[in-house]
Structure formats: C-alpha cells, structure tokens
C-alpha cells in the first residue's frame, strides 16, 4: 500500500490473480499474500519495538539479542530461550520444545544470528529491519526449488517462488510443459499425462500398449491366443506372451502322407514323446519337448553299448563278466555283489545284490524322536523321513493368550537351538511360528460394548473398536451435537442447556434442570395440588403433583374380606385394588372353640371349621380357693379332653392356711 490507499501496480496484480485463478495458481497467490503480511507485520513491530517476547512478556528492542523459530516464526530474547531450555529439558542432551509452536528440537540456541543466518551478531543499520544483516536473504524456499529468496534479510517466512520450474515431459515423452516453481513443486508428482495412446511395444513383442500416457511399466498384454504344445498334439487358450516359444518340427499325416513342418511350440503338455531313438528299437521316454528335424536323429539310446559298459552297480565291466554287450537289446549283466549305491534321502547304501532299476527304500532301523521330544522310536529309515512321529502325550501348557490350554497330542512346544539347549516357546525369537499361539477368536466385548474382538486370542486389553457411525449424534433438545464420522461407543457429552420437555401434568416449574436422555425421566413435579385420596373418601389439599395419584387419607379400609369373618385392616388404598392382593386372609380366626370357649388362634381358615384336635394354646389364670395365690397355665383343651371348671383351682399352701386361721 502507498499513500492515498492505492495498491501498488494494482492492475498488474489483478491480471496476475486472474491468470492464477485460470491456471490453478490461486493457492500460490494466497500463500504469497499471507507470507508478505506476516513478514511486514513482524518488520513493523520490530521497528517500533512493540513486539513482546512470549517468555518474559518484555519488548524486543533493536539492541537485544534474539532467537527466532523457523516453524512458527516467533521471536524471543536469546537469554529467555536459553533459560527455557535449561528449565524444561534439564540435561543438555535432552530435547526441548519451542514455547510458541511446541516443535521439538535437539540443539539449544547459543548464538545471536540474523534472520537469514548469514551474519553473526548483526549490527543495526539505518533503513534495515532490526536484527537483519541487510543482505539478500537467499534462503531455500522448497525441497525442489532452485531459486533463492530475492528479498533482503527479513523475519517470517519467505514468499513462495514465483519463477517457472524446468521444462518437464509427459510420461511417454511426446509433449512438454513448464510448471510453476514453489514449495509445492515436485519434479516427480508434477509430471502430467498427455492423454495420448502409449503405443509402447508390450512384452509379447506383437502388440502395442493401448492405454493412455501413463506412469510406470505397461501392463501385460491383455490379448489371448491359441498356443500349441511342443509335440503338436494339444492346444490351449492362453494370454499372449505366456509360455516359452521354441521352434519344433511336427510330423502330421495329410492324405496318407507324413509331412514334417517347422512350427512354434509354447508349452509342455505332459505327454510322453514316444519318438524312435537312434537305435530304431527304443522310443523316447521324455515328456513333451521341442523336436529336431526329420533328417536328424531324435536322440541316442540310453542302453547303447557305448554308453552302458558295466554292470548295474558300475563295479565291473560287462567284458569282465563274460557277457560283453554288442547291441542295445543285450541285457545288462549283474556282478552278483552287494549294490552299495547311495540311497536317496539318507547316508546309507543299498544292501541288495547288483540289480537293475532304482534301489528299494532304506529299511535300516534308526532311532527317531517324536515331535515333542519326549519319546524315542526304533523305525525304518525311509519311514522316519516320510512322516512325522507322534507320541500319545497331551500337552498341558497354557497357550500364549494365557486363557486356553494347548491340549495337542505330541506338541512341539519346546524348541532346541543350535547348541542343543531347549528354548521354551515363550522366548522364541520374533518371526518364528510359536506352536502355542492360540488360533481361537478372542470374542471379548470391546470398550464400545456393541462389538466383539475379532482378532486371535491374545493377552492384555483388546484394541479399540474400529467401527464408526456416519449418523449425526444429538441430544434431546438438539443443541449439543457430534458430527460424523463418530467412533463406535462414543458417548454424547452432557448437554448443559435447560430441558425443553413439557411435563405430562402440564404444570410449569420455575426450577429448571439440564437436558437429559430419554431414558432418564424429568424430576418430579413439586407443584401443590388438591387431589382425591385413593379410597375416594376425602379430598386432600396441598399434595405435591407427583404424589397426587397416590394420596392417602390414612383411614383404615374396614371392608369385609372374602372370608366373611374379618375386615380389611390396610390404610387407604385404591378402590380397584383388592384388599388381599390375591392372597388368602392371614388374620387370626378368633372363633370360640367348642371344647373350652377360648378364641381360635389359627390363621383364618374360613369356611372350614376350626381344628380342635390340637390343644388350645390360650393361657388360663388359676387361683387357690382363698384366691390369694394365682398362676397361668396353657389351656390344652381338645375335642377328646374337654376342660372342666374345677381344673382352674390350685391347692392352698401353708401361708394360705395361716392367713385363714388369723382372719
């Protein structure tokens, strides 16, 4: 900006902005303006000494030694930063964080340098920004930018490079373009496709790439072709370029005549060749292979006397055994000695007499150990190589998860190292398959309480739930929300806004409460109302609204019970609620017993008669004839033993007699 509020080179800047918006450079213009604003703001505040150190909150003046962060561009007194490093890191070798952006650093600041780092202890000069050396900045403005910053040494970030990058070609090398240089410029990612057909010859050597200009190697040829085997008897459909193309001569019968032609074979069909060998007697036993011309011998006979000159075990020549071989059909003689050829798969030798064909399996007894190493077996050598020996011992160790037992028969849980020392499965080096690794699914509930752990059974806590919901989560009033994606199990934070629900009773309370989930009811309504009691006999006043449906007058119900002999002793209750609540009457019967006249003490048994076969448990007061002495006794009357009134007297004692005499 210049005097009068006019923008310097305004029309040119507008044109550049328009061109940048058309060419995708709008972000560069915005970044340029932002860096320029920060640079000019820092320069202005340093010039008038209004910038404050974030640590000591004191002004940063022209003569102060400073240190600036190259991440957040904050400026501090160098002494304040050194104290900050000492107090936060403690040790000189420990890492510390910038007070402004918390960027972790290793080296503590030790020197006062200018912003571009070219001058040590820069001296203030008229016209220069404070703490600047006044020279060209020259800092690098990107990992691939080759243009240095052209501004004088300045605080804050350098403006993005506005120059053009080197010319680049498309992937196929037919067209070129020149991108804009800057912090985002990358010579690899900035390569563009010209959208023309690639046309590169594919690996098959017959077709060209039909994709548009692309990065990397071309894809394999997508065309299919019919390929012939080497013997010419079979064909297959395969992708162009598959197999190994080799020239072969195939003989075919055309109109009764054998015609041999040179053709191209691509694969081995597995059929036995069957062509005559050079001897004219034996045939080729090899699998399908490229064949020579008809005028060339197919191959030498493997039983040719020039090739096979000795017995089967190669210990003696045929001439020494008295049966020299002159034709390939002559039998190969046997020397009659032990074969002693090395057997396949072991170090033993054949014990059979010199014989034709392969040697039989090794039947020497050897000592072999089972998989867990607890049992040794005496077994034939070839059987020990062909199968794993297992004992009947069941492993009782716990698996790595420490939740399940191994229970595997002949478990190779312990391993032996090169020195013969047994290494338990818990100490096996990483990467070695542990036989005690539990292969069951964990299945425990995750922290979200909605899903189960799907990993293999393991020790320790299960990983967090990886499921997420893309539905918005909101409280009842809708003013507290969580926007998707939301991790499974995330609870909605408490809403501190007042609840907006209307009470069912319709009352309005001046006491508000916070918003709550639908599962939590609103607090009870405290408004005082007039309500009818539950039995309907009285009208109750000043009853809280939340208790209006259960207002009680406290009166005894006194309704006749279904038994017909008692009345309800409950306090006021609803008229539609049975007095006994579906249970039998439990009050005392109190009907007079026929045997003694005392009330029945059993629980109500109406309409049945009282059971007087049991003794009466009523207490009877007994007196002597002079009525001076009294005593209590259980009545004990039954239907069989009726109590007479004379039994209610007790005998007088000597004191009674003395009192009667002194009367």
C-alpha positions as CSV (number, residue, x, y, z in Angstrom):
1,X,0.0,0.0,0.0
2,X,1.2,3.5,-0.7
3,X,-0.1,7.0,0.2
4,X,-3.8,7.5,-0.5
5,X,-4.7,3.9,0.0
6,X,-3.8,2.9,-3.6
7,X,-2.5,-0.6,-4.3
8,X,0.9,-0.6,-5.9
9,X,0.7,-1.9,-9.5
10,X,-2.9,-2.7,-8.9
11,X,-3.9,-3.5,-12.5
12,X,-0.9,-5.8,-12.9
13,X,-1.7,-7.6,-9.6
14,X,-5.4,-8.1,-10.7
15,X,-4.2,-9.6,-14.0
16,X,-1.9,-12.0,-12.2
17,X,-4.7,-13.0,-9.9
18,X,-7.0,-13.7,-12.8
19,X,-4.4,-15.7,-14.6
20,X,-3.6,-17.6,-11.5
21,X,-7.2,-18.5,-10.9
22,X,-7.4,-19.7,-14.5
23,X,-4.2,-21.7,-14.3
24,X,-4.7,-23.2,-10.8
25,X,-2.2,-20.8,-9.0
26,X,-4.7,-19.2,-6.6
27,X,-3.2,-21.0,-3.6
28,X,0.2,-19.6,-4.5
29,X,-1.2,-16.0,-4.6
30,X,-2.9,-16.5,-1.2
31,X,0.3,-18.1,0.3
32,X,2.3,-15.2,-1.1
33,X,0.0,-12.6,0.4
34,X,-0.1,-14.4,3.8
35,X,3.7,-14.6,4.0
36,X,4.0,-11.0,2.9
37,X,1.5,-9.9,5.6
38,X,3.4,-11.8,8.3
39,X,6.7,-10.5,7.1
40,X,5.6,-6.9,7.0
41,X,3.8,-7.2,10.4
42,X,6.9,-8.6,12.1
43,X,9.2,-6.0,10.5
44,X,6.9,-3.1,11.5
45,X,6.5,-4.3,15.1
46,X,10.3,-4.9,15.5
47,X,11.0,-1.4,14.0
48,X,8.8,0.4,16.6
49,X,9.7,-2.0,19.4
50,X,6.1,-3.2,20.0
51,X,6.8,-6.9,19.7
52,X,6.8,-8.8,23.0
53,X,8.8,-11.8,24.0
54,X,6.4,-14.7,24.7
55,X,8.5,-15.9,27.7
56,X,9.3,-12.7,29.7
57,X,6.5,-10.5,28.1
58,X,9.0,-7.7,27.7
59,X,9.5,-5.6,24.5
60,X,12.0,-6.9,21.9
61,X,14.2,-3.9,21.2
62,X,16.7,-3.1,18.5
63,X,19.8,-3.8,20.7
64,X,18.5,-7.0,22.2
65,X,20.0,-10.4,21.1
66,X,17.2,-12.6,19.8
67,X,16.4,-16.1,18.6
68,X,13.6,-16.8,16.1
69,X,11.8,-20.1,15.5
70,X,11.8,-21.3,11.8
71,X,8.5,-23.1,12.3
72,X,6.1,-20.6,13.9
73,X,8.3,-17.5,13.2
74,X,8.0,-16.3,16.8
75,X,10.8,-14.1,18.2
76,X,12.3,-14.4,21.7
77,X,15.2,-13.0,23.7
78,X,18.0,-15.4,23.3
79,X,18.6,-15.4,27.1
80,X,15.0,-16.2,27.8
81,X,15.1,-19.1,25.4
82,X,18.3,-20.5,27.0
83,X,16.7,-20.3,30.4
84,X,13.6,-22.0,28.9
85,X,15.7,-24.9,27.5
86,X,17.5,-25.3,30.9
87,X,14.3,-25.4,32.9
88,X,12.3,-27.6,30.5
89,X,15.0,-30.1,29.3
90,X,17.3,-30.2,32.3
91,X,20.0,-32.1,30.5
92,X,21.9,-30.5,27.6
93,X,21.4,-33.7,25.6
94,X,17.6,-33.8,26.1
95,X,15.2,-32.4,23.5
96,X,13.1,-29.3,24.2
97,X,10.1,-27.7,22.7
98,X,9.6,-24.2,21.2
99,X,7.4,-22.1,23.6
100,X,5.3,-20.9,20.6
101,X,4.6,-23.9,18.5
102,X,5.8,-26.8,20.7
103,X,8.0,-28.1,17.9
104,X,10.6,-30.5,19.3
105,X,14.2,-29.5,18.9
106,X,17.6,-31.1,19.8
107,X,20.1,-28.3,19.9
108,X,19.8,-25.3,22.2
109,X,20.4,-21.8,20.7
110,X,23.8,-20.5,21.5
111,X,24.5,-17.5,19.1
112,X,22.7,-14.4,18.0
113,X,22.4,-14.5,14.2
114,X,20.3,-12.6,11.7
115,X,17.1,-13.9,10.2
116,X,18.8,-15.5,7.1
117,X,21.6,-16.9,9.2
118,X,24.4,-15.3,7.2
119,X,25.7,-12.8,9.8
120,X,26.6,-13.3,13.5
121,X,25.7,-10.6,15.9
122,X,24.2,-8.3,13.3
123,X,24.6,-4.5,13.9
124,X,21.5,-2.3,13.5
125,X,21.7,-0.1,10.4
126,X,19.5,2.8,9.3
127,X,16.9,1.6,6.8
128,X,17.3,-2.1,7.6
129,X,14.8,-4.2,9.6
130,X,16.1,-4.6,13.2
131,X,18.2,-7.8,13.7
132,X,18.6,-8.1,9.9
133,X,22.0,-8.1,8.1
134,X,20.6,-6.1,5.2
135,X,21.9,-8.6,2.6
136,X,19.9,-10.8,0.2
137,X,18.0,-13.5,2.1
138,X,19.0,-16.4,-0.2
139,X,17.1,-19.0,1.9
140,X,15.8,-22.2,0.2
141,X,12.0,-22.0,-0.4
142,X,11.2,-25.6,-1.0
143,X,12.8,-29.1,-1.2
144,X,13.0,-28.9,-5.0
145,X,13.1,-25.2,-5.6
146,X,16.4,-23.9,-7.0
147,X,15.6,-20.2,-6.8
148,X,16.8,-18.4,-3.6
149,X,14.7,-15.8,-1.8
150,X,15.4,-12.4,-3.5
151,X,14.2,-10.2,-0.6
152,X,16.6,-8.5,1.9
153,X,17.1,-10.4,5.2
154,X,13.7,-10.4,6.8
155,X,11.7,-12.0,9.6
156,X,8.9,-14.5,9.0
157,X,8.6,-17.0,6.1
158,X,9.9,-16.3,2.6
159,X,7.3,-15.7,-0.1
160,X,6.6,-18.6,-2.4
161,X,8.7,-18.8,-5.5
162,X,7.0,-17.1,-8.5
163,X,9.5,-18.3,-11.1
164,X,8.9,-21.1,-13.6
165,X,10.3,-24.6,-12.9
166,X,12.4,-26.5,-15.5
167,X,10.6,-27.9,-18.5
168,X,9.1,-31.4,-17.9
169,X,7.9,-34.0,-20.3
170,X,4.9,-36.3,-20.1
171,X,5.2,-40.0,-19.3
172,X,5.6,-41.1,-22.9
173,X,8.0,-38.2,-23.7
174,X,5.9,-36.7,-26.6
175,X,4.7,-33.4,-25.0
176,X,6.3,-31.0,-22.6
177,X,5.0,-28.4,-20.1
178,X,6.6,-25.9,-17.7
179,X,5.1,-25.9,-14.2
180,X,5.3,-23.0,-11.6
181,X,8.1,-23.4,-9.1
182,X,7.4,-23.1,-5.4
183,X,7.2,-25.0,-2.1
184,X,4.7,-27.5,-3.6
185,X,6.8,-28.2,-6.7
186,X,8.0,-31.8,-7.0
187,X,9.6,-33.0,-10.2
188,X,8.1,-36.4,-9.8
189,X,4.5,-35.6,-8.8
190,X,4.2,-32.7,-11.3
191,X,4.6,-34.9,-14.3
192,X,1.4,-34.8,-16.3
193,X,-0.1,-37.2,-18.8
194,X,-0.6,-36.1,-22.4
195,X,-3.6,-38.4,-22.7
196,X,-2.3,-39.8,-26.0
197,X,-2.1,-43.6,-26.6
198,X,1.1,-45.0,-25.2
199,X,2.0,-47.2,-28.2
200,X,4.9,-48.9,-26.4
201,X,5.6,-52.5,-27.6
202,X,4.5,-54.9,-24.9
203,X,6.4,-57.9,-23.6
204,X,4.8,-60.3,-26.1
205,X,6.6,-58.5,-28.9
206,X,3.5,-58.4,-31.1
207,X,1.0,-55.9,-29.6
208,X,1.4,-52.3,-28.6
209,X,0.1,-50.7,-25.3
210,X,-3.4,-49.3,-25.8
211,X,-3.6,-47.3,-22.6
212,X,-3.3,-43.5,-22.5
213,X,0.0,-41.9,-21.5
214,X,0.8,-43.4,-18.0
215,X,3.4,-43.8,-15.4
216,X,5.5,-46.9,-14.8
217,X,5.7,-50.0,-16.9
218,X,3.0,-51.1,-19.3
219,X,0.5,-53.8,-18.2
220,X,0.9,-57.3,-19.6
221,X,-0.7,-58.0,-22.9
222,X,-4.5,-58.4,-22.5
223,X,-5.0,-60.4,-25.7
224,X,-5.5,-64.2,-25.7
225,X,-4.2,-66.6,-28.3
226,X,-4.3,-70.3,-29.1
227,X,-1.0,-71.9,-28.3
228,X,0.4,-75.3,-29.4
229,X,2.5,-77.7,-27.3
230,X,5.9,-78.8,-28.4
231,X,4.8,-82.2,-29.8
232,X,1.9,-80.6,-31.7
233,X,-0.8,-82.9,-30.2
234,X,-2.6,-80.4,-27.9
235,X,-3.5,-76.7,-27.9
236,X,-4.7,-74.2,-25.2
237,X,-6.0,-70.7,-24.9
238,X,-3.5,-68.5,-23.0
239,X,-2.6,-64.9,-22.7
240,X,-0.4,-63.5,-25.4
241,X,3.3,-63.9,-24.3
242,X,2.7,-66.8,-21.8
243,X,4.9,-69.8,-22.2
244,X,8.3,-70.2,-23.9
245,X,8.2,-70.0,-27.6
246,X,10.6,-72.6,-29.2
247,X,10.9,-73.9,-32.8
248,X,9.8,-77.6,-33.2
249,X,9.3,-79.9,-36.1
250,X,5.9,-81.6,-36.0
251,X,5.0,-84.6,-38.2
252,X,1.4,-84.7,-39.4
253,X,-0.4,-87.2,-41.7
254,X,-2.0,-85.4,-44.7
255,X,-3.8,-87.6,-47.3
256,X,-1.9,-90.6,-46.1
257,X,1.4,-88.9,-46.4
258,X,3.6,-87.9,-43.4
259,X,4.6,-84.2,-43.7
260,X,7.1,-82.7,-41.2
261,X,6.8,-78.9,-40.8
262,X,8.5,-76.4,-38.7
263,X,6.1,-74.8,-36.1
264,X,6.3,-72.9,-32.9
265,X,5.6,-74.6,-29.6
266,X,4.9,-72.8,-26.3
267,X,4.5,-75.3,-23.5
268,X,4.9,-78.9,-22.3
269,X,1.6,-80.8,-22.4
270,X,3.0,-83.7,-20.3
271,X,2.5,-86.4,-22.9
272,X,5.4,-88.9,-23.3
273,X,7.3,-88.2,-26.5
274,X,7.3,-91.8,-28.0
275,X,9.6,-90.9,-31.0
276,X,12.1,-93.6,-32.1
277,X,15.6,-93.1,-30.8
278,X,18.8,-93.6,-32.9
279,X,18.8,-97.3,-32.3
280,X,15.4,-97.7,-34.1
281,X,14.2,-100.1,-31.4
282,X,13.6,-98.0,-28.2
283,X,11.4,-94.9,-28.0
284,X,12.0,-91.5,-26.2
285,X,10.5,-91.6,-22.7
286,X,10.9,-87.9,-22.1
287,X,7.9,-85.5,-21.6
288,X,6.8,-83.3,-24.4
289,X,9.8,-81.3,-25.8
290,X,10.9,-79.4,-28.9
291,X,11.6,-82.0,-31.7
292,X,14.5,-81.8,-34.2
293,X,14.1,-82.1,-38.0
294,X,13.1,-85.4,-39.5
295,X,16.6,-85.9,-41.0
296,X,18.3,-85.5,-37.6
297,X,18.4,-88.4,-35.1
298,X,15.9,-87.8,-32.3
299,X,18.5,-88.9,-29.7
300,X,20.9,-91.6,-28.7
301,X,19.6,-94.8,-27.0
302,X,20.3,-94.8,-23.2
303,X,21.1,-98.5,-23.4
304,X,23.7,-98.1,-26.2
305,X,26.7,-100.4,-25.6
306,X,28.9,-97.4,-26.0
307,X,27.1,-95.8,-23.0
308,X,26.4,-98.8,-20.8
309,X,29.6,-100.8,-20.5
310,X,29.5,-102.1,-16.9
311,X,27.1,-103.9,-14.6
312,X,24.2,-102.2,-12.8
313,X,26.3,-101.1,-9.8
314,X,29.2,-100.0,-12.1
315,X,31.7,-102.1,-10.2
316,X,32.7,-104.4,-13.1
317,X,32.8,-104.1,-16.9
318,X,30.5,-106.4,-18.9
319,X,33.5,-107.8,-20.7
320,X,35.0,-108.9,-17.3
321,X,31.8,-110.8,-16.5
322,X,32.0,-112.8,-19.7
323,X,28.9,-111.2,-21.4
324,X,30.0,-108.2,-23.5
325,X,27.2,-106.1,-24.8
326,X,27.1,-105.5,-28.6
327,X,23.5,-104.2,-29.1
328,X,21.2,-102.1,-27.0
329,X,18.9,-105.0,-26.6
330,X,21.6,-107.1,-24.9
331,X,20.8,-107.5,-21.1
332,X,23.0,-105.5,-18.7
333,X,24.8,-108.2,-16.6
334,X,24.9,-108.4,-12.8
335,X,28.1,-108.8,-10.9
336,X,26.4,-110.7,-8.0
337,X,28.0,-108.4,-5.4
338,X,26.3,-106.1,-3.0
339,X,25.0,-103.0,-4.8
340,X,26.3,-100.3,-2.2
341,X,24.9,-97.4,-4.2
342,X,24.0,-94.4,-2.0
343,X,20.2,-94.4,-1.2
344,X,18.1,-91.4,-1.9
345,X,17.5,-89.2,1.2
346,X,19.9,-90.8,3.6
347,X,23.6,-91.7,4.1
348,X,23.0,-95.5,3.9
349,X,23.9,-97.7,1.0
350,X,21.9,-100.4,-0.8
351,X,22.3,-103.9,0.7
352,X,20.7,-105.7,-2.3
353,X,22.6,-107.7,-4.9
354,X,23.6,-105.8,-8.0
355,X,20.3,-105.1,-9.7
356,X,18.5,-103.2,-12.4
357,X,16.3,-100.2,-11.8
358,X,16.2,-97.9,-8.7
359,X,17.2,-99.2,-5.3
360,X,14.5,-100.2,-2.8
361,X,13.7,-97.9,0.2
362,X,16.1,-97.9,3.1
363,X,14.9,-100.4,5.7
364,X,17.7,-99.9,8.3
365,X,16.3,-99.4,11.8
366,X,17.2,-96.0,13.3
367,X,16.4,-94.1,16.5
368,X,14.0,-91.2,15.9
369,X,12.4,-88.8,18.3
370,X,8.8,-87.7,18.3
371,X,7.7,-84.1,17.7
372,X,7.7,-83.1,21.4
373,X,11.0,-84.9,22.1
374,X,9.7,-87.0,25.0
375,X,9.6,-90.4,23.2
376,X,12.1,-92.3,21.0
377,X,11.1,-94.8,18.4
378,X,13.0,-97.6,16.5
379,X,11.7,-97.2,13.0
380,X,12.8,-97.9,9.4
381,X,14.9,-95.1,7.8
382,X,12.5,-94.4,4.9
383,X,9.5,-94.2,7.2
384,X,11.2,-91.7,9.5
385,X,11.8,-89.4,6.5
386,X,8.3,-89.7,5.1
387,X,6.2,-88.9,8.2
388,X,6.3,-87.0,11.5
389,X,6.4,-89.3,14.5
390,X,3.9,-88.5,17.3
391,X,3.6,-89.9,20.8
392,X,0.4,-90.1,22.9
393,X,1.5,-87.4,25.4
394,X,-1.1,-84.5,25.6
395,X,0.4,-81.0,26.1
396,X,-0.9,-79.4,29.3
397,X,0.8,-76.0,28.9
398,X,-1.2,-72.8,28.5
399,X,-1.2,-71.0,25.2
400,X,0.3,-67.6,24.6
401,X,-3.0,-66.0,25.4
402,X,-2.9,-67.5,29.0
403,X,-6.6,-68.3,28.7
404,X,-6.7,-71.6,26.9
405,X,-4.8,-74.9,27.3
406,X,-2.9,-76.4,24.5
407,X,-4.3,-80.0,24.7
408,X,-2.5,-81.0,21.5
409,X,-1.1,-84.5,21.2
410,X,2.7,-84.6,20.9
411,X,3.0,-80.8,20.8
412,X,6.4,-79.3,19.7
413,X,6.1,-76.6,22.3
414,X,9.8,-76.5,23.3
415,X,12.5,-75.9,20.6
416,X,16.2,-76.8,20.6
417,X,18.7,-74.2,19.4
418,X,22.0,-75.0,17.6
419,X,23.8,-75.7,20.8
420,X,21.2,-78.3,22.0
421,X,19.7,-76.1,24.7
422,X,15.9,-76.3,25.0
423,X,14.3,-72.9,24.5
424,X,10.7,-72.5,25.8
425,X,8.0,-71.3,23.4
426,X,7.7,-68.0,25.4
427,X,11.2,-67.0,24.5
428,X,11.2,-67.8,20.8
429,X,12.6,-65.0,18.6
430,X,10.1,-62.9,16.7
431,X,9.2,-64.3,13.4
432,X,9.3,-67.9,14.4
433,X,5.9,-69.6,14.4
434,X,5.0,-70.5,18.0
435,X,3.0,-73.8,18.3
436,X,1.4,-72.3,21.4
437,X,0.0,-69.4,19.5
438,X,-3.8,-69.5,20.2
439,X,-5.7,-69.7,16.9
440,X,-9.1,-69.1,18.5
441,X,-11.0,-65.8,18.1
442,X,-10.9,-63.6,21.1
443,X,-14.6,-62.8,21.2
444,X,-14.5,-60.5,24.2
445,X,-16.6,-57.4,24.4
446,X,-14.8,-54.3,23.2
447,X,-15.0,-51.0,25.1
448,X,-17.8,-49.8,22.9
449,X,-20.0,-52.6,24.4
450,X,-21.5,-53.2,20.9
451,X,-19.0,-55.4,19.1
452,X,-16.7,-58.3,19.9
453,X,-13.0,-58.5,19.4
454,X,-12.4,-60.3,16.1
455,X,-8.6,-60.8,16.5
456,X,-6.9,-64.0,17.5
457,X,-6.9,-64.8,21.2
458,X,-4.4,-62.5,22.9
459,X,-3.1,-61.3,26.2
460,X,-3.9,-57.8,27.6
461,X,-6.6,-55.4,26.6
462,X,-8.3,-55.7,23.3
463,X,-7.7,-53.0,20.7
464,X,-10.3,-50.2,20.3
465,X,-13.3,-50.7,18.2
466,X,-12.6,-49.8,14.5
467,X,-16.3,-49.4,13.6
468,X,-17.7,-45.9,13.1
469,X,-21.1,-44.5,12.5
470,X,-21.9,-41.8,9.9
471,X,-25.1,-40.7,11.6
472,X,-25.2,-37.4,13.5
473,X,-25.5,-37.8,17.3
474,X,-27.6,-35.2,19.0
475,X,-29.1,-34.7,22.5
476,X,-32.8,-34.5,23.1
477,X,-33.0,-30.7,22.7
478,X,-30.7,-30.8,19.6
479,X,-28.3,-28.1,20.8
480,X,-25.4,-30.5,21.6
481,X,-24.3,-32.5,18.6
482,X,-21.5,-34.7,17.4
483,X,-20.9,-34.8,13.7
484,X,-19.8,-37.9,11.7
485,X,-17.7,-39.9,11.5
486,X,-18.2,-41.0,15.1
487,X,-16.2,-43.8,16.7
488,X,-18.3,-46.7,17.9
489,X,-19.0,-46.4,21.6
490,X,-18.6,-42.6,21.8
491,X,-21.0,-41.2,24.4
492,X,-22.6,-37.8,23.8
493,X,-21.2,-35.2,26.2
494,X,-23.6,-33.8,28.8
495,X,-25.8,-31.1,27.5
496,X,-25.9,-28.1,29.9
497,X,-28.8,-26.4,28.2
498,X,-32.2,-26.5,30.0
499,X,-34.5,-29.3,29.3
500,X,-37.3,-28.4,26.7
501,X,-39.7,-31.2,27.5
502,X,-43.3,-30.4,28.6
503,X,-44.4,-32.2,31.7
504,X,-47.3,-34.7,31.4
505,X,-49.2,-32.9,34.1
506,X,-49.0,-29.6,32.2
507,X,-47.5,-27.6,35.2
508,X,-44.7,-25.1,34.6
509,X,-42.0,-25.1,37.2
510,X,-39.7,-22.1,37.8
511,X,-36.9,-24.6,38.7
512,X,-35.1,-25.7,35.5
513,X,-33.0,-28.7,35.0
514,X,-30.4,-29.7,32.4
515,X,-31.1,-31.6,29.2
516,X,-31.0,-35.4,29.8
517,X,-31.5,-38.6,27.7
518,X,-34.9,-40.0,27.1
519,X,-34.1,-42.9,29.4
520,X,-33.8,-40.6,32.3
521,X,-37.1,-39.1,33.5
522,X,-37.6,-35.4,34.4
523,X,-37.5,-34.6,38.1
524,X,-40.8,-35.0,39.9
525,X,-43.3,-32.0,39.7
526,X,-43.3,-30.2,43.1
527,X,-46.5,-28.1,42.4
528,X,-49.0,-28.4,45.3
529,X,-52.5,-29.5,44.1
530,X,-55.8,-30.8,45.5
531,X,-56.4,-34.5,44.9
532,X,-58.8,-37.2,45.9
533,X,-57.5,-39.8,48.2
534,X,-57.0,-43.4,46.8
535,X,-60.1,-44.7,48.5
536,X,-62.2,-41.8,47.3
537,X,-63.4,-40.9,50.8
538,X,-61.7,-37.5,51.3
539,X,-60.3,-34.6,49.2
540,X,-56.6,-33.9,50.2
541,X,-55.1,-30.5,49.8
542,X,-51.5,-29.3,49.4
543,X,-50.4,-32.6,47.9
544,X,-47.3,-32.5,45.6
545,X,-48.3,-33.1,42.0
546,X,-46.0,-36.2,41.7
547,X,-47.9,-37.8,44.6
548,X,-51.4,-36.8,43.5
549,X,-52.1,-40.3,42.1
550,X,-51.1,-41.9,45.5
551,X,-52.6,-39.5,48.0
552,X,-53.7,-41.3,51.2
553,X,-56.1,-40.1,53.9
554,X,-54.7,-42.6,56.4
555,X,-58.1,-44.2,57.3
556,X,-58.5,-47.9,57.7
557,X,-60.3,-49.6,54.8
558,X,-62.6,-51.7,57.0
559,X,-64.2,-53.5,54.1
560,X,-65.5,-57.0,54.6
561,X,-63.0,-59.6,53.3
562,X,-64.0,-62.5,51.1
563,X,-63.6,-64.9,54.1
564,X,-66.7,-63.2,55.7
565,X,-65.3,-63.1,59.2
566,X,-62.7,-60.3,59.0
567,X,-62.4,-56.7,57.7
568,X,-59.5,-55.1,55.8
569,X,-57.0,-53.5,58.2
570,X,-55.0,-51.8,55.5
571,X,-54.8,-48.0,55.3
572,X,-56.4,-46.0,52.4
573,X,-55.8,-47.8,49.1
574,X,-57.3,-47.7,45.6
575,X,-60.9,-48.9,45.3
576,X,-60.0,-51.1,42.3
577,X,-57.2,-52.7,44.2
578,X,-58.2,-56.0,46.0
579,X,-57.8,-55.8,49.8
580,X,-56.0,-59.1,49.9
581,X,-54.0,-58.6,46.6
582,X,-54.7,-62.1,45.5
583,X,-53.5,-63.7,48.8
584,X,-55.6,-65.6,51.4
585,X,-56.6,-63.9,54.6
586,X,-53.9,-64.2,57.3
587,X,-55.7,-62.7,60.2
588,X,-56.3,-64.8,63.4
589,X,-59.6,-66.8,63.3
590,X,-60.9,-65.8,66.8
591,X,-63.9,-68.0,66.6
592,X,-64.8,-69.6,70.1
593,X,-63.7,-73.2,70.4
594,X,-66.4,-75.7,71.4
595,X,-64.2,-77.5,73.9
596,X,-63.1,-74.6,76.1
597,X,-64.7,-71.4,74.6
598,X,-61.4,-69.7,74.0
599,X,-60.9,-67.9,70.6
600,X,-59.2,-69.9,67.9
601,X,-55.6,-68.8,67.5
602,X,-55.0,-70.3,64.0
603,X,-54.9,-68.2,60.8
604,X,-58.2,-67.6,59.1
605,X,-59.4,-70.9,57.6
606,X,-62.9,-69.9,56.6
607,X,-65.3,-71.5,55.6
608,X,-63.7,-74.6,57.2
609,X,-64.4,-75.3,60.9
610,X,-61.8,-74.8,63.5
611,X,-59.4,-77.7,64.0
612,X,-59.9,-78.6,67.7
613,X,-57.8,-81.8,67.5
614,X,-54.9,-79.6,68.5
615,X,-54.6,-78.5,72.2
616,X,-55.7,-75.0,72.9
617,X,-52.8,-72.6,73.5
618,X,-54.7,-70.0,75.4
619,X,-53.3,-69.0,78.8
620,X,-55.7,-69.7,81.8
621,X,-55.3,-67.9,85.1
622,X,-55.7,-70.4,88.0
623,X,-56.3,-69.4,91.7
624,X,-56.5,-71.1,95.0
625,X,-59.7,-71.5,97.0
626,X,-58.8,-68.4,99.1
627,X,-57.9,-66.5,95.9
628,X,-54.6,-65.5,97.5
629,X,-52.4,-67.4,95.0
630,X,-52.6,-67.1,91.2
631,X,-50.8,-69.0,88.3
632,X,-51.1,-69.2,84.5
633,X,-51.3,-72.4,82.5
634,X,-51.9,-73.3,78.9
635,X,-55.5,-74.5,78.4
636,X,-54.7,-77.6,76.4
637,X,-58.3,-78.5,75.8
638,X,-59.1,-80.6,72.7
639,X,-62.2,-82.4,71.4
640,X,-61.2,-85.5,73.2
641,X,-60.3,-83.8,76.5
642,X,-62.8,-81.2,77.5
643,X,-61.6,-78.9,80.3
644,X,-63.8,-78.7,83.4
645,X,-64.1,-75.6,85.5
646,X,-62.7,-77.4,88.6
647,X,-59.3,-77.7,86.9
648,X,-58.9,-73.9,87.3
649,X,-58.2,-74.2,91.1
650,X,-54.8,-74.8,92.7
651,X,-54.2,-76.1,96.2
652,X,-53.6,-73.6,99.1
653,X,-50.2,-73.7,100.8
654,X,-49.3,-73.2,104.5
655,X,-49.3,-69.5,104.1
656,X,-52.9,-69.6,103.0
657,X,-53.8,-71.7,106.0
658,X,-52.1,-69.3,108.4
659,X,-53.9,-66.4,106.8
660,X,-57.3,-68.2,107.0
661,X,-56.6,-69.0,110.7
662,X,-55.7,-65.4,111.5
663,X,-58.7,-64.0,109.8
